[in-house]
Amino acid sequence: MRPILLLLAATTLAAATAGCGARDERSTLERAQADGRIRIGYANEAPYAYRDTATQRLTGEAPEIARVILADLGIDEVEGVLTEFGSLIPNLQAGRVDIIAAGMYILPDRCLQVDFSNPTYSVGEAFAVRTGNPKGLHSYEDIRDHEDATLGVVAGAVERAYARDIGIPDARVVVFPDAPSALAGVIAGRVDAYGGTALTVQDLVDKDTTGRVERATPFTDPVIDGEEVRGYGAFAFRKGDREIVEAFNDRLAAFIGSPEHAELVRPFGFTEAELPGDRTAAELCGGAGD
């Protein structure tokens, strides 16, 4: 019996060892092309990426562009993974998703954590305020200078940095998990304004049924380091995933600004005014992450 037991033990150990060594060495692009599917992370922020409640389809500017580009790469199935905006990059780094398709701005500090595609759009800022804009808030500077004005921002979003750079005290900034929660905060009087991208704010105000919020008009974008800020959104990939980034950028170059692209994103409020021009991720990263 003893030789048989030893043989069984050796066989089991060999199988276990072989299993441990069978690590998938394929790149993200190779694996996705072989599987015909890929996982994308999104944060449920219209019009960039969200789940349509009527159809249950993952849609928005980023997922719809992703479907076109990925299909051209031989990847036909897109699996959406919902998470809070502030958890998108950690989820990507942990391998829970393969691409962030959430309209995320290219920022130097983010370039240290992820690799970005070239931008797909450019947009300015806006405020959602209570109807009538009782505190007359038309800029980040207005909130800074109004001693009891409060601002709502989304966790992990660039507006938190804008508020700090403009000089709004942390005690007057309330962080929400997502844009709908921030708008609810304005309606409930928890904050006086929600700061977000112009497209996000417009979408929220258009869909509001309470009649208690509006978009602050006119509005002046924040000026930081002498320049008026404007965000450039893109797809994000794990550091070192250069093969899929380069393949993605190659297809984007021919697609962004084309009639097909214009038709695809028009339902989400994107126009020629939101085209990114010739800006690249490398320029917007400013050398960060190289």
C-alpha positions as CSV (number, residue, x, y, z in Angstrom):
1,M,0.0,0.0,0.0
2,R,2.8,2.4,0.9
3,P,4.3,2.5,-2.7
4,I,0.8,3.1,-4.1
5,L,0.2,6.0,-1.6
6,L,3.5,7.5,-2.4
7,L,2.8,7.3,-6.1
8,L,-0.6,8.9,-5.7
9,A,0.9,11.7,-3.6
10,A,3.6,12.3,-6.2
11,T,1.0,12.4,-9.0
12,T,-1.1,14.9,-7.0
13,L,1.8,17.1,-6.3
14,A,2.9,17.1,-9.9
15,A,-0.6,18.1,-11.1
16,A,-0.8,20.8,-8.5
17,T,2.6,22.1,-9.5
18,A,1.7,22.1,-13.2
19,G,-1.5,23.9,-12.4
20,C,0.3,26.6,-10.5
21,G,2.7,27.1,-13.4
22,A,0.0,27.5,-16.0
23,R,-0.3,31.2,-15.8
24,D,-1.9,33.1,-18.7
25,E,1.0,34.9,-20.3
26,R,-1.1,36.5,-23.0
27,S,-1.5,40.3,-23.3
28,T,-4.8,41.9,-22.5
29,L,-5.5,42.3,-26.3
30,E,-4.5,38.7,-27.1
31,R,-6.7,37.3,-24.4
32,A,-9.7,39.5,-25.3
33,Q,-9.4,38.7,-29.0
34,A,-9.2,34.9,-28.2
35,D,-12.2,35.2,-25.8
36,G,-14.2,37.6,-28.0
37,R,-15.0,39.6,-24.9
38,I,-13.6,42.3,-22.6
39,R,-14.6,43.9,-19.3
40,I,-15.0,47.6,-19.0
41,G,-15.4,49.6,-15.8
42,Y,-17.9,52.5,-15.7
43,A,-19.4,54.7,-13.0
44,N,-23.0,55.3,-14.1
45,E,-22.6,58.9,-15.1
46,A,-24.6,60.1,-18.1
47,P,-23.9,61.0,-20.8
48,Y,-20.5,59.3,-20.6
49,A,-21.3,55.8,-19.4
50,Y,-24.5,54.5,-17.8
51,R,-27.0,51.7,-17.7
52,D,-30.2,52.6,-19.6
53,T,-33.0,51.7,-17.1
54,A,-35.5,51.0,-19.9
55,T,-33.4,48.6,-21.9
56,Q,-30.7,47.6,-19.4
57,R,-28.1,48.4,-22.1
58,L,-24.8,49.8,-21.1
59,T,-24.6,53.0,-23.1
60,G,-23.2,56.5,-23.3
61,E,-20.4,58.1,-25.2
62,A,-17.6,55.9,-23.9
63,P,-19.2,52.4,-24.2
64,E,-20.6,53.1,-27.6
65,I,-17.3,54.3,-29.0
66,A,-15.6,51.3,-27.2
67,R,-18.0,48.9,-29.0
68,V,-17.0,50.3,-32.4
69,I,-13.3,50.2,-31.8
70,L,-13.2,46.8,-30.1
71,A,-15.3,45.2,-32.8
72,D,-12.7,46.5,-35.3
73,L,-10.1,44.7,-33.1
74,G,-12.1,41.4,-33.2
75,I,-13.7,41.8,-29.8
76,D,-17.5,41.7,-30.1
77,E,-18.7,41.3,-26.5
78,V,-18.4,44.1,-23.9
79,E,-19.1,43.3,-20.2
80,G,-19.8,46.3,-18.1
81,V,-18.6,46.4,-14.5
82,L,-20.3,49.1,-12.4
83,T,-18.3,50.9,-9.7
84,E,-18.0,54.2,-8.0
85,F,-15.9,56.7,-9.9
86,G,-13.2,56.8,-7.2
87,S,-12.8,53.0,-7.4
88,L,-12.4,52.8,-11.2
89,I,-8.6,53.0,-11.2
90,P,-8.1,50.6,-8.3
91,N,-10.4,48.1,-10.0
92,L,-8.4,48.4,-13.2
93,Q,-5.1,47.9,-11.4
94,A,-6.5,44.9,-9.6
95,G,-7.5,43.2,-12.8
96,R,-11.2,43.4,-12.2
97,V,-11.7,45.3,-15.4
98,D,-9.6,45.7,-18.5
99,I,-10.6,49.2,-19.7
100,I,-12.1,52.2,-18.0
101,A,-14.8,53.5,-20.2
102,A,-16.2,56.4,-18.1
103,G,-15.2,59.6,-19.9
104,M,-12.3,59.9,-17.4
105,Y,-10.2,63.1,-17.8
106,I,-6.5,62.7,-18.7
107,L,-4.7,64.3,-15.7
108,P,-1.0,64.1,-14.9
109,D,-1.5,62.4,-11.5
110,R,-3.8,59.8,-13.2
111,C,-1.1,59.2,-15.9
112,L,1.1,57.9,-13.1
113,Q,-1.4,55.2,-12.4
114,V,-2.9,54.2,-15.8
115,D,-2.1,54.5,-19.5
116,F,-4.7,56.7,-21.4
117,S,-5.8,56.5,-25.0
118,N,-5.9,59.8,-26.9
119,P,-8.9,61.9,-25.9
120,T,-12.3,61.4,-27.5
121,Y,-13.9,64.7,-26.3
122,S,-13.2,68.0,-24.6
123,V,-15.6,69.8,-22.3
124,G,-15.9,72.7,-19.8
125,E,-17.5,72.9,-16.4
126,A,-21.0,73.8,-15.0
127,F,-23.0,74.1,-11.8
128,A,-26.4,72.6,-10.9
129,V,-28.0,74.9,-8.4
130,R,-31.5,75.3,-6.8
131,T,-34.0,77.0,-9.0
132,G,-33.5,80.7,-9.1
133,N,-29.8,80.3,-8.0
134,P,-30.5,82.0,-4.7
135,K,-26.9,82.6,-3.8
136,G,-25.9,83.8,-7.3
137,L,-23.3,81.1,-7.9
138,H,-21.8,81.3,-11.4
139,S,-18.2,80.2,-10.8
140,Y,-16.0,78.3,-8.4
141,E,-14.7,81.7,-7.3
142,D,-18.3,82.7,-6.4
143,I,-18.4,79.8,-4.0
144,R,-15.0,80.7,-2.5
145,D,-16.0,84.3,-2.0
146,H,-19.5,83.5,-0.5
147,E,-18.7,82.6,3.1
148,D,-21.5,80.1,3.6
149,A,-21.8,78.7,0.1
150,T,-21.2,74.9,-0.2
151,L,-20.1,72.8,-3.2
152,G,-20.9,69.1,-4.0
153,V,-18.4,67.1,-6.0
154,V,-18.1,63.4,-6.9
155,A,-15.4,61.3,-5.2
156,G,-12.3,60.9,-7.3
157,A,-13.5,63.5,-9.8
158,V,-11.4,66.5,-10.9
159,E,-13.8,69.1,-9.5
160,R,-12.4,68.3,-6.0
161,A,-9.0,69.5,-7.2
162,Y,-10.5,72.5,-8.9
163,A,-12.1,73.6,-5.6
164,R,-8.9,73.3,-3.7
165,D,-6.9,75.1,-6.4
166,I,-9.4,78.0,-6.4
167,G,-9.3,78.2,-2.6
168,I,-12.6,76.8,-1.5
169,P,-12.2,75.6,2.1
170,D,-12.5,71.8,2.5
171,A,-15.1,72.3,5.2
172,R,-17.4,73.8,2.5
173,V,-17.0,70.9,0.0
174,V,-19.2,67.8,0.3
175,V,-18.1,64.6,-1.5
176,F,-20.8,62.4,-3.0
177,P,-20.4,58.9,-4.5
178,D,-21.9,59.8,-7.9
179,A,-23.5,62.6,-9.9
180,P,-27.1,61.7,-9.2
181,S,-26.4,61.7,-5.4
182,A,-24.8,65.1,-5.8
183,L,-27.8,66.5,-7.6
184,A,-30.0,65.1,-4.8
185,G,-27.8,66.9,-2.4
186,V,-28.6,70.2,-4.1
187,I,-32.3,69.5,-4.2
188,A,-32.3,68.6,-0.5
189,G,-30.3,71.7,0.5
190,R,-27.2,69.8,1.6
191,V,-25.1,71.8,-0.8
192,D,-25.7,75.0,-2.8
193,A,-24.2,73.8,-6.0
194,Y,-23.0,70.6,-7.7
195,G,-19.9,71.1,-9.8
196,G,-19.5,68.7,-12.8
197,T,-18.8,68.7,-16.5
198,A,-21.2,70.8,-18.6
199,L,-22.6,67.7,-20.3
200,T,-23.2,65.8,-17.0
201,V,-24.9,68.8,-15.4
202,Q,-27.1,69.5,-18.5
203,D,-28.1,65.8,-18.6
204,L,-29.1,65.7,-14.9
205,V,-31.0,69.0,-15.2
206,D,-32.8,67.8,-18.3
207,K,-33.9,64.6,-16.6
208,D,-34.9,66.2,-13.3
209,T,-38.7,66.0,-12.6
210,T,-38.7,68.1,-9.3
211,G,-38.4,71.5,-10.9
212,R,-36.2,72.4,-8.0
213,V,-32.8,72.6,-9.8
214,E,-31.4,74.4,-12.8
215,R,-28.1,74.9,-14.6
216,A,-26.3,78.1,-13.5
217,T,-26.1,80.5,-16.4
218,P,-24.0,82.2,-17.2
219,F,-21.0,80.2,-16.0
220,T,-17.3,80.9,-16.0
221,D,-14.9,78.0,-16.0
222,P,-12.2,78.1,-13.3
223,V,-8.9,79.7,-14.1
224,I,-6.0,77.7,-12.6
225,D,-2.3,78.7,-13.0
226,G,-3.4,81.4,-15.4
227,E,-5.3,79.1,-17.7
228,E,-9.1,78.4,-18.1
229,V,-9.5,74.7,-17.4
230,R,-11.0,72.3,-19.9
231,G,-11.2,68.6,-19.5
232,Y,-10.2,66.0,-22.0
233,G,-11.8,62.5,-21.6
234,A,-10.4,59.2,-22.7
235,F,-10.2,55.5,-22.1
236,A,-7.8,54.2,-19.5
237,F,-5.8,51.0,-19.5
238,R,-3.5,49.2,-17.1
239,K,0.1,50.4,-17.0
240,G,2.2,48.6,-19.5
241,D,-0.8,47.5,-21.7
242,R,0.8,49.3,-24.6
243,E,-0.4,46.8,-27.3
244,I,-4.1,47.4,-26.7
245,V,-3.5,51.2,-26.2
246,E,-1.7,51.5,-29.5
247,A,-4.3,49.4,-31.3
248,F,-7.1,51.5,-29.7
249,N,-5.4,54.8,-30.7
250,D,-4.8,53.6,-34.2
251,R,-8.6,53.1,-34.7
252,L,-9.6,56.2,-32.7
253,A,-7.5,58.4,-35.1
254,A,-9.6,57.4,-38.0
255,F,-12.9,57.4,-36.1
256,I,-13.0,60.6,-33.9
257,G,-14.5,63.4,-35.9
258,S,-15.8,61.2,-38.7
259,P,-19.5,61.4,-39.7
260,E,-20.0,57.9,-38.1
261,H,-18.6,59.3,-34.8
262,A,-20.8,62.4,-34.9
263,E,-23.9,60.3,-35.5
264,L,-23.0,57.9,-32.7
265,V,-22.5,60.5,-29.9
266,R,-25.1,63.1,-31.0
267,P,-27.9,61.5,-28.9
268,F,-25.7,62.0,-25.8
269,G,-25.4,65.8,-26.4
270,F,-21.9,65.8,-28.0
271,T,-21.4,68.2,-30.9
272,E,-18.4,69.5,-32.9
273,A,-17.8,71.9,-29.9
274,E,-16.7,68.9,-27.8
275,L,-14.2,67.5,-30.3
276,P,-10.7,67.1,-28.8
277,G,-8.8,68.6,-31.7
278,D,-5.3,67.3,-32.1
279,R,-4.5,67.0,-28.4
280,T,-2.8,63.7,-27.4
281,A,-2.6,61.8,-24.2
282,A,1.2,62.3,-24.1
283,E,0.7,66.1,-24.3
284,L,-2.0,66.1,-21.6
285,C,0.0,63.8,-19.3
286,G,2.9,66.3,-19.5
287,G,5.5,63.6,-19.2
288,A,3.9,62.0,-16.2
289,G,3.9,58.3,-16.3
290,D,6.6,58.0,-19.0
